[in-house]
Amino acid sequence: STLICLLVTEKPGTCPLIQISCLMLNPPNKCQKDSECPDTKKCCMSSCGKDCLQP
């Protein structure tokens, strides 16, 4: 049998629900995935593009 090891890039916790959004058509993303964020922060959709947020 083959052992498959997956790199876990998804950190535990859920992204906060964003109620407001900016008016920019293509807001810049400050991150692409959780592993780019420090500590326990996750790469989440913020009010303006993706950002490292505390879950």
PDB file of N, CA, C and O in Angstrom:
ATOM      1  N   SER A   1       0.835  -1.196   0.000  1.00  0.00           N
ATOM      2  CA  SER A   1       0.000   0.000   0.000  1.00  0.00           C
ATOM      3  C   SER A   1       0.874   1.253   0.000  1.00  0.00           C
ATOM      4  O   SER A   1       1.968   1.264   0.564  1.00  0.00           O
ATOM      5  N   THR A   2       0.387   2.272  -0.622  1.00  0.00           N
ATOM      6  CA  THR A   2       1.133   3.512  -0.720  1.00  0.00           C
ATOM      7  C   THR A   2       0.668   4.497   0.345  1.00  0.00           C
ATOM      8  O   THR A   2      -0.528   4.725   0.527  1.00  0.00           O
ATOM      9  N   LEU A   3       1.636   5.069   1.039  1.00  0.00           N
ATOM     10  CA  LEU A   3       1.300   6.051   2.064  1.00  0.00           C
ATOM     11  C   LEU A   3       1.306   7.436   1.421  1.00  0.00           C
ATOM     12  O   LEU A   3       2.323   7.879   0.887  1.00  0.00           O
ATOM     13  N   ILE A   4       0.178   8.100   1.478  1.00  0.00           N
ATOM     14  CA  ILE A   4       0.071   9.428   0.876  1.00  0.00           C
ATOM     15  C   ILE A   4       0.102  10.472   1.973  1.00  0.00           C
ATOM     16  O   ILE A   4      -0.720  10.457   2.889  1.00  0.00           O
ATOM     17  N   CYS A   5       1.060  11.377   1.869  1.00  0.00           N
ATOM     18  CA  CYS A   5       1.195  12.422   2.872  1.00  0.00           C
ATOM     19  C   CYS A   5       0.781  13.753   2.252  1.00  0.00           C
ATOM     20  O   CYS A   5       1.375  14.207   1.275  1.00  0.00           O
ATOM     21  N   LEU A   6      -0.240  14.367   2.831  1.00  0.00           N
ATOM     22  CA  LEU A   6      -0.705  15.646   2.309  1.00  0.00           C
ATOM     23  C   LEU A   6      -0.168  16.783   3.157  1.00  0.00           C
ATOM     24  O   LEU A   6      -0.181  16.712   4.386  1.00  0.00           O
ATOM     25  N   LEU A   7       0.299  17.823   2.506  1.00  0.00           N
ATOM     26  CA  LEU A   7       0.768  19.001   3.211  1.00  0.00           C
ATOM     27  C   LEU A   7      -0.454  19.792   3.668  1.00  0.00           C
ATOM     28  O   LEU A   7      -1.283  20.202   2.855  1.00  0.00           O
ATOM     29  N   VAL A   8      -0.551  19.997   4.959  1.00  0.00           N
ATOM     30  CA  VAL A   8      -1.708  20.708   5.496  1.00  0.00           C
ATOM     31  C   VAL A   8      -1.457  22.213   5.447  1.00  0.00           C
ATOM     32  O   VAL A   8      -0.621  22.745   6.177  1.00  0.00           O
ATOM     33  N   THR A   9      -2.198  22.882   4.572  1.00  0.00           N
ATOM     34  CA  THR A   9      -2.042  24.320   4.458  1.00  0.00           C
ATOM     35  C   THR A   9      -3.221  25.024   5.106  1.00  0.00           C
ATOM     36  O   THR A   9      -3.197  26.239   5.305  1.00  0.00           O
ATOM     37  N   GLU A  10      -4.241  24.265   5.432  1.00  0.00           N
ATOM     38  CA  GLU A  10      -5.430  24.826   6.056  1.00  0.00           C
ATOM     39  C   GLU A  10      -5.275  24.759   7.571  1.00  0.00           C
ATOM     40  O   GLU A  10      -5.093  23.679   8.132  1.00  0.00           O
ATOM     41  N   LYS A  11      -5.347  25.906   8.230  1.00  0.00           N
ATOM     42  CA  LYS A  11      -5.218  25.940   9.677  1.00  0.00           C
ATOM     43  C   LYS A  11      -6.593  25.751  10.311  1.00  0.00           C
ATOM     44  O   LYS A  11      -7.613  26.042   9.687  1.00  0.00           O
ATOM     45  N   PRO A  12      -6.618  25.261  11.558  1.00  0.00           N
ATOM     46  CA  PRO A  12      -7.920  25.080  12.221  1.00  0.00           C
ATOM     47  C   PRO A  12      -8.621  26.412  12.472  1.00  0.00           C
ATOM     48  O   PRO A  12      -7.996  27.472  12.475  1.00  0.00           O
ATOM     49  N   GLY A  13      -9.917  26.332  12.678  1.00  0.00           N
ATOM     50  CA  GLY A  13     -10.695  27.542  12.922  1.00  0.00           C
ATOM     51  C   GLY A  13     -11.429  27.977  11.672  1.00  0.00           C
ATOM     52  O   GLY A  13     -11.131  27.512  10.571  1.00  0.00           O
ATOM     53  N   THR A  14     -12.379  28.859  11.842  1.00  0.00           N
ATOM     54  CA  THR A  14     -13.132  29.349  10.696  1.00  0.00           C
ATOM     55  C   THR A  14     -12.924  30.848  10.536  1.00  0.00           C
ATOM     56  O   THR A  14     -12.670  31.570  11.500  1.00  0.00           O
ATOM     57  N   CYS A  15     -13.035  31.284   9.314  1.00  0.00           N
ATOM     58  CA  CYS A  15     -12.866  32.702   9.018  1.00  0.00           C
ATOM     59  C   CYS A  15     -14.042  33.500   9.565  1.00  0.00           C
ATOM     60  O   CYS A  15     -15.184  33.043   9.526  1.00  0.00           O
ATOM     61  N   PRO A  16     -13.753  34.704  10.077  1.00  0.00           N
ATOM     62  CA  PRO A  16     -14.862  35.539  10.548  1.00  0.00           C
ATOM     63  C   PRO A  16     -15.763  35.945   9.388  1.00  0.00           C
ATOM     64  O   PRO A  16     -15.293  36.137   8.267  1.00  0.00           O
ATOM     65  N   LEU A  17     -17.036  36.073   9.656  1.00  0.00           N
ATOM     66  CA  LEU A  17     -17.986  36.477   8.625  1.00  0.00           C
ATOM     67  C   LEU A  17     -17.872  37.988   8.410  1.00  0.00           C
ATOM     68  O   LEU A  17     -18.011  38.773   9.347  1.00  0.00           O
ATOM     69  N   ILE A  18     -17.621  38.372   7.176  1.00  0.00           N
ATOM     70  CA  ILE A  18     -17.449  39.785   6.867  1.00  0.00           C
ATOM     71  C   ILE A  18     -18.783  40.369   6.393  1.00  0.00           C
ATOM     72  O   ILE A  18     -19.368  39.891   5.421  1.00  0.00           O
ATOM     73  N   GLN A  19     -19.250  41.390   7.079  1.00  0.00           N
ATOM     74  CA  GLN A  19     -20.541  41.990   6.761  1.00  0.00           C
ATOM     75  C   GLN A  19     -20.407  43.130   5.754  1.00  0.00           C
ATOM     76  O   GLN A  19     -21.350  43.448   5.030  1.00  0.00           O
ATOM     77  N   ILE A  20     -19.226  43.739   5.719  1.00  0.00           N
ATOM     78  CA  ILE A  20     -19.030  44.881   4.826  1.00  0.00           C
ATOM     79  C   ILE A  20     -18.037  44.507   3.727  1.00  0.00           C
ATOM     80  O   ILE A  20     -17.168  43.660   3.931  1.00  0.00           O
ATOM     81  N   SER A  21     -18.167  45.128   2.585  1.00  0.00           N
ATOM     82  CA  SER A  21     -17.203  44.887   1.527  1.00  0.00           C
ATOM     83  C   SER A  21     -16.878  46.207   0.850  1.00  0.00           C
ATOM     84  O   SER A  21     -17.703  47.119   0.800  1.00  0.00           O
ATOM     85  N   CYS A  22     -15.663  46.290   0.330  1.00  0.00           N
ATOM     86  CA  CYS A  22     -15.240  47.542  -0.273  1.00  0.00           C
ATOM     87  C   CYS A  22     -15.788  47.665  -1.699  1.00  0.00           C
ATOM     88  O   CYS A  22     -16.325  46.705  -2.251  1.00  0.00           O
ATOM     89  N   LEU A  23     -15.650  48.820  -2.267  1.00  0.00           N
ATOM     90  CA  LEU A  23     -16.209  49.084  -3.589  1.00  0.00           C
ATOM     91  C   LEU A  23     -15.209  48.840  -4.719  1.00  0.00           C
ATOM     92  O   LEU A  23     -15.520  49.054  -5.891  1.00  0.00           O
ATOM     93  N   MET A  24     -13.995  48.385  -4.352  1.00  0.00           N
ATOM     94  CA  MET A  24     -13.001  48.088  -5.385  1.00  0.00           C
ATOM     95  C   MET A  24     -13.444  46.866  -6.179  1.00  0.00           C
ATOM     96  O   MET A  24     -13.959  45.907  -5.605  1.00  0.00           O
ATOM     97  N   LEU A  25     -13.249  46.891  -7.488  1.00  0.00           N
ATOM     98  CA  LEU A  25     -13.629  45.762  -8.318  1.00  0.00           C
ATOM     99  C   LEU A  25     -12.728  44.557  -8.079  1.00  0.00           C
ATOM    100  O   LEU A  25     -13.213  43.440  -7.903  1.00  0.00           O
ATOM    101  N   ASN A  26     -11.422  44.784  -8.074  1.00  0.00           N
ATOM    102  CA  ASN A  26     -10.470  43.703  -7.826  1.00  0.00           C
ATOM    103  C   ASN A  26      -9.537  44.091  -6.686  1.00  0.00           C
ATOM    104  O   ASN A  26      -8.404  44.509  -6.922  1.00  0.00           O
ATOM    105  N   PRO A  27     -10.012  43.954  -5.446  1.00  0.00           N
ATOM    106  CA  PRO A  27      -9.167  44.332  -4.310  1.00  0.00           C
ATOM    107  C   PRO A  27      -7.931  43.438  -4.237  1.00  0.00           C
ATOM    108  O   PRO A  27      -8.011  42.253  -4.559  1.00  0.00           O
ATOM    109  N   PRO A  28      -6.795  43.983  -3.821  1.00  0.00           N
ATOM    110  CA  PRO A  28      -5.566  43.186  -3.744  1.00  0.00           C
ATOM    111  C   PRO A  28      -5.633  42.158  -2.621  1.00  0.00           C
ATOM    112  O   PRO A  28      -6.143  42.452  -1.540  1.00  0.00           O
ATOM    113  N   ASN A  29      -5.124  40.961  -2.869  1.00  0.00           N
ATOM    114  CA  ASN A  29      -5.064  39.930  -1.846  1.00  0.00           C
ATOM    115  C   ASN A  29      -3.715  40.012  -1.149  1.00  0.00           C
ATOM    116  O   ASN A  29      -2.673  40.066  -1.803  1.00  0.00           O
ATOM    117  N   LYS A  30      -3.736  40.022   0.194  1.00  0.00           N
ATOM    118  CA  LYS A  30      -2.493  40.082   0.958  1.00  0.00           C
ATOM    119  C   LYS A  30      -1.936  38.684   1.208  1.00  0.00           C
ATOM    120  O   LYS A  30      -0.800  38.532   1.659  1.00  0.00           O
ATOM    121  N   CYS A  31      -2.747  37.659   0.912  1.00  0.00           N
ATOM    122  CA  CYS A  31      -2.308  36.269   1.064  1.00  0.00           C
ATOM    123  C   CYS A  31      -3.120  35.393   0.121  1.00  0.00           C
ATOM    124  O   CYS A  31      -4.164  35.805  -0.387  1.00  0.00           O
ATOM    125  N   GLN A  32      -2.632  34.189  -0.105  1.00  0.00           N
ATOM    126  CA  GLN A  32      -3.345  33.240  -0.949  1.00  0.00           C
ATOM    127  C   GLN A  32      -3.822  32.027  -0.154  1.00  0.00           C
ATOM    128  O   GLN A  32      -4.883  31.467  -0.429  1.00  0.00           O
ATOM    129  N   LYS A  33      -3.012  31.627   0.849  1.00  0.00           N
ATOM    130  CA  LYS A  33      -3.364  30.452   1.654  1.00  0.00           C
ATOM    131  C   LYS A  33      -2.911  30.629   3.106  1.00  0.00           C
ATOM    132  O   LYS A  33      -2.079  31.481   3.416  1.00  0.00           O
ATOM    133  N   ASP A  34      -3.479  29.802   3.982  1.00  0.00           N
ATOM    134  CA  ASP A  34      -3.221  29.895   5.418  1.00  0.00           C
ATOM    135  C   ASP A  34      -1.739  29.840   5.778  1.00  0.00           C
ATOM    136  O   ASP A  34      -1.290  30.535   6.690  1.00  0.00           O
ATOM    137  N   SER A  35      -0.985  29.015   5.062  1.00  0.00           N
ATOM    138  CA  SER A  35       0.427  28.835   5.409  1.00  0.00           C
ATOM    139  C   SER A  35       1.251  30.110   5.230  1.00  0.00           C
ATOM    140  O   SER A  35       2.372  30.194   5.733  1.00  0.00           O
ATOM    141  N   GLU A  36       0.716  31.091   4.527  1.00  0.00           N
ATOM    142  CA  GLU A  36       1.422  32.361   4.345  1.00  0.00           C
ATOM    143  C   GLU A  36       1.196  33.312   5.519  1.00  0.00           C
ATOM    144  O   GLU A  36       1.829  34.364   5.604  1.00  0.00           O
ATOM    145  N   CYS A  37       0.291  32.936   6.423  1.00  0.00           N
ATOM    146  CA  CYS A  37      -0.047  33.798   7.549  1.00  0.00           C
ATOM    147  C   CYS A  37       0.700  33.390   8.815  1.00  0.00           C
ATOM    148  O   CYS A  37       0.922  32.202   9.050  1.00  0.00           O
ATOM    149  N   PRO A  38       1.088  34.371   9.631  1.00  0.00           N
ATOM    150  CA  PRO A  38       1.820  34.072  10.872  1.00  0.00           C
ATOM    151  C   PRO A  38       0.930  33.460  11.944  1.00  0.00           C
ATOM    152  O   PRO A  38      -0.281  33.679  11.956  1.00  0.00           O
ATOM    153  N   ASP A  39       1.532  32.700  12.833  1.00  0.00           N
ATOM    154  CA  ASP A  39       0.868  32.131  14.005  1.00  0.00           C
ATOM    155  C   ASP A  39      -0.417  31.377  13.644  1.00  0.00           C
ATOM    156  O   ASP A  39      -0.403  30.506  12.775  1.00  0.00           O
ATOM    157  N   THR A  40      -1.507  31.708  14.302  1.00  0.00           N
ATOM    158  CA  THR A  40      -2.760  30.975  14.094  1.00  0.00           C
ATOM    159  C   THR A  40      -3.669  31.679  13.101  1.00  0.00           C
ATOM    160  O   THR A  40      -4.806  31.257  12.886  1.00  0.00           O
ATOM    161  N   LYS A  41      -3.178  32.742  12.498  1.00  0.00           N
ATOM    162  CA  LYS A  41      -4.016  33.490  11.558  1.00  0.00           C
ATOM    163  C   LYS A  41      -4.284  32.692  10.299  1.00  0.00           C
ATOM    164  O   LYS A  41      -3.450  31.902   9.856  1.00  0.00           O
ATOM    165  N   LYS A  42      -5.471  32.910   9.721  1.00  0.00           N
ATOM    166  CA  LYS A  42      -5.878  32.235   8.499  1.00  0.00           C
ATOM    167  C   LYS A  42      -6.015  33.247   7.372  1.00  0.00           C
ATOM    168  O   LYS A  42      -6.294  34.423   7.604  1.00  0.00           O
ATOM    169  N   CYS A  43      -5.815  32.772   6.146  1.00  0.00           N
ATOM    170  CA  CYS A  43      -6.018  33.620   4.978  1.00  0.00           C
ATOM    171  C   CYS A  43      -7.512  33.621   4.688  1.00  0.00           C
ATOM    172  O   CYS A  43      -8.067  32.631   4.213  1.00  0.00           O
ATOM    173  N   CYS A  44      -8.152  34.747   4.981  1.00  0.00           N
ATOM    174  CA  CYS A  44      -9.607  34.838   4.868  1.00  0.00           C
ATOM    175  C   CYS A  44     -10.004  35.997   3.976  1.00  0.00           C
ATOM    176  O   CYS A  44      -9.230  36.923   3.736  1.00  0.00           O
ATOM    177  N   MET A  45     -11.221  35.917   3.498  1.00  0.00           N
ATOM    178  CA  MET A  45     -11.781  37.030   2.749  1.00  0.00           C
ATOM    179  C   MET A  45     -12.060  38.128   3.761  1.00  0.00           C
ATOM    180  O   MET A  45     -12.857  37.938   4.680  1.00  0.00           O
ATOM    181  N   SER A  46     -11.411  39.275   3.600  1.00  0.00           N
ATOM    182  CA  SER A  46     -11.662  40.400   4.502  1.00  0.00           C
ATOM    183  C   SER A  46     -12.652  41.336   3.821  1.00  0.00           C
ATOM    184  O   SER A  46     -13.241  40.986   2.798  1.00  0.00           O
ATOM    185  N   SER A  47     -12.832  42.515   4.382  1.00  0.00           N
ATOM    186  CA  SER A  47     -13.769  43.447   3.759  1.00  0.00           C
ATOM    187  C   SER A  47     -13.246  43.935   2.417  1.00  0.00           C
ATOM    188  O   SER A  47     -14.005  44.430   1.584  1.00  0.00           O
ATOM    189  N   CYS A  48     -11.930  43.790   2.216  1.00  0.00           N
ATOM    190  CA  CYS A  48     -11.346  44.218   0.940  1.00  0.00           C
ATOM    191  C   CYS A  48     -10.238  43.259   0.517  1.00  0.00           C
ATOM    192  O   CYS A  48      -9.070  43.498   0.820  1.00  0.00           O
ATOM    193  N   GLY A  49     -10.578  42.202  -0.163  1.00  0.00           N
ATOM    194  CA  GLY A  49      -9.586  41.224  -0.601  1.00  0.00           C
ATOM    195  C   GLY A  49      -9.234  40.249   0.512  1.00  0.00           C
ATOM    196  O   GLY A  49      -9.755  40.349   1.622  1.00  0.00           O
ATOM    197  N   LYS A  50      -8.343  39.302   0.208  1.00  0.00           N
ATOM    198  CA  LYS A  50      -7.932  38.316   1.197  1.00  0.00           C
ATOM    199  C   LYS A  50      -6.844  38.883   2.096  1.00  0.00           C
ATOM    200  O   LYS A  50      -5.960  39.611   1.644  1.00  0.00           O
ATOM    201  N   ASP A  51      -6.927  38.533   3.393  1.00  0.00           N
ATOM    202  CA  ASP A  51      -5.968  39.023   4.374  1.00  0.00           C
ATOM    203  C   ASP A  51      -5.806  37.983   5.479  1.00  0.00           C
ATOM    204  O   ASP A  51      -6.655  37.107   5.649  1.00  0.00           O
ATOM    205  N   CYS A  52      -4.712  38.088   6.225  1.00  0.00           N
ATOM    206  CA  CYS A  52      -4.491  37.192   7.351  1.00  0.00           C
ATOM    207  C   CYS A  52      -5.324  37.670   8.531  1.00  0.00           C
ATOM    208  O   CYS A  52      -5.061  38.737   9.086  1.00  0.00           O
ATOM    209  N   LEU A  53      -6.325  36.889   8.918  1.00  0.00           N
ATOM    210  CA  LEU A  53      -7.223  37.266  10.000  1.00  0.00           C
ATOM    211  C   LEU A  53      -7.196  36.245  11.117  1.00  0.00           C
ATOM    212  O   LEU A  53      -6.890  35.073  10.893  1.00  0.00           O
ATOM    213  N   GLN A  54      -7.515  36.689  12.313  1.00  0.00           N
ATOM    214  CA  GLN A  54      -7.599  35.798  13.473  1.00  0.00           C
ATOM    215  C   GLN A  54      -8.934  35.044  13.400  1.00  0.00           C
ATOM    216  O   GLN A  54      -9.997  35.663  13.355  1.00  0.00           O
ATOM    217  N   PRO A  55      -8.874  33.692  13.390  1.00  0.00           N
ATOM    218  CA  PRO A  55     -10.125  32.918  13.292  1.00  0.00           C
ATOM    219  C   PRO A  55     -10.974  33.031  14.552  1.00  0.00           C
ATOM    220  O   PRO A  55     -12.052  32.440  14.625  1.00  0.00           O
TER     221      PRO A  55
END
